[in-house]
Amino acid sequence: MKFTLKWLSEYVAIDDLSPEQLADRLTMLGLEVDAVQDLSQGLEKILTARIAAVRPHPNADRLTLCDVEVGGDTIQVVCGAPNVRDGLVTAFAGPGVTMPGGLKIKKAEVRGQTSQGMLCSGKELGISDDHSGILELNDDLDSGISLVQALGLDDIMVEIDLTPNRPDCAS
């Protein structure tokens, strides 16, 4: 069973407990705590971005050049995602960001065009298994804000195993 501390705090007062103290208390109640994970870990420097314009890459059939608004700046990103389009709000990793999988983003030349970052899929961010295209966010989000803030990932997830002697915990 998985739950977040924000969800749990809607039902039980846990404000005075750290995640580790909560895990210890759950263990003492006979539950097996498998993991305590910060959902924002590795995503702190990922920002929201709005794609202002998309045009074909002059030297590649499957790539596009995207003008991306991040906060007040407009930068160029080379993208190969099939769902890229004008107006889409998505996740952006700029130069210097290390992705959750360990990939370090840097400014690069891609077939003769400069790419100043990366538009990210859910799988690249470690928040879903979807790698079919870049992450599509709500259109009313501002560009340049933290992805953690935009998706409400500033939370801790606790994973527990329910043991056979505690069926009451399944409800």
Secondary structure, DSSP 8 states (H G I E B T S, - for coil): -EEEHHHHHTTS--TT--HHHHHHHHHHTT-EEEEEEETTTT-TT-EEEEEEEEEE-TT-SS-EEEEEEETTEEEEEEE--TT--TT-EEEEE-TT-B-TTS-B---EEETTEEE-SEEE-HHHHTS-S--SS-----TTS-TTSBHHHHHT--SEEEEEE--TT-GGGG-
